[in-house]
Amino acid sequence: MRRPLPRAAPGRSCGWSSTPALYRRHSAEAADLLTPERFPVYEAGRGGQYTYHGPGQRVAYVMLDLRQRGRDVRCLVQGLEGWLIDTLAAFNIRESGARAASASG
């Protein structure tokens, strides 16, 4: 079962807050879930294992044409992080902890 995602025009972003759910990725193993009945599980069709989304989390997807912006994923992620940090700072929401200049996340 796949949960539909919000749609946005290219070069735009969209976001939402989710009800509790797990998204199973390609590398996920059913045995990894200790209580599989606790949350609904949706097929995500992407790499990785499981991702949890729930109340209080904010999820944003940015749709970009990488052919126009270059294909340097590290540069893209660092740019998006910088944009998000600057945007939150405009609302007086500051990052906590130390960040390594060479690392994302």
C-alpha positions in Angstrom: 0.0 0.0 0.0 1.5 3.3 -1.0 0.4 6.6 0.6 0.1 9.4 -1.9 2.5 12.3 -1.5 1.6 16.0 -1.9 2.4 17.4 -5.4 4.3 20.6 -6.1 5.5 22.3 -9.2 9.1 21.8 -10.2 11.4 24.2 -8.3 8.9 24.4 -5.4 8.6 22.7 -2.1 5.8 21.2 -0.2 5.4 19.7 3.3 3.0 18.1 5.7 2.8 16.6 9.2 2.1 12.9 9.2 0.1 10.5 11.3 2.4 7.7 12.8 3.6 5.5 10.0 6.6 3.5 8.9 7.9 3.6 5.3 9.6 0.4 4.2 12.6 0.8 1.8 14.3 -1.7 -0.5 16.7 -3.0 2.2 14.1 -3.4 5.0 13.7 -6.7 6.6 10.4 -7.7 8.3 12.3 -9.2 11.2 13.7 -5.7 12.0 10.4 -4.6 13.3 9.9 -5.7 17.0 6.2 -4.7 17.0 5.1 -4.7 13.3 1.4 -4.1 14.3 2.2 -0.8 16.1 2.2 1.4 13.0 0.9 1.1 9.5 3.8 0.2 7.1 3.8 1.6 3.6 6.1 0.7 0.7 8.4 3.6 -0.2 10.1 2.2 -3.3 13.5 3.8 -2.5 16.8 2.7 -1.0 17.4 2.2 2.7 15.5 0.4 5.5 12.7 1.9 7.5 11.8 5.5 8.1 9.3 6.6 10.8 7.1 9.7 10.3 4.8 10.9 13.0 3.1 13.8 14.8 5.4 16.8 15.5 7.8 16.0 12.7 7.8 18.2 9.7 8.6 16.6 6.3 9.4 18.7 3.3 10.2 17.6 -0.2 11.9 19.9 -2.7 11.4 19.2 -6.4 14.3 20.4 -8.4 15.6 19.8 -11.9 19.1 18.7 -11.2 20.0 19.1 -14.9 19.6 22.9 -14.4 21.3 23.0 -11.0 24.1 20.6 -11.4 24.4 17.0 -10.2 26.6 17.6 -7.1 24.4 15.9 -4.5 26.6 17.0 -1.6 26.5 20.6 -2.7 22.7 20.4 -3.1 22.2 18.9 0.4 24.5 21.5 2.0 22.7 24.3 0.1 19.3 23.0 1.2 20.5 22.7 4.8 21.9 26.3 4.7 18.6 27.6 3.3 16.6 25.8 6.0 18.9 27.0 8.8 18.7 30.6 7.5 14.9 30.4 7.1 14.4 29.1 10.6 16.8 31.7 12.0 14.5 34.4 10.5 11.8 33.0 12.8 14.3 33.1 15.7 14.6 29.3 15.7 18.3 28.5 16.1 20.2 25.3 15.5 21.5 23.5 18.6 24.8 21.8 19.1 27.9 22.0 16.9 28.0 21.4 13.2 30.9 20.0 11.3 31.5 22.1 8.2 32.3 19.0 6.2 29.3 17.0 7.3 25.6 17.1 6.5 22.8 16.5 9.0 
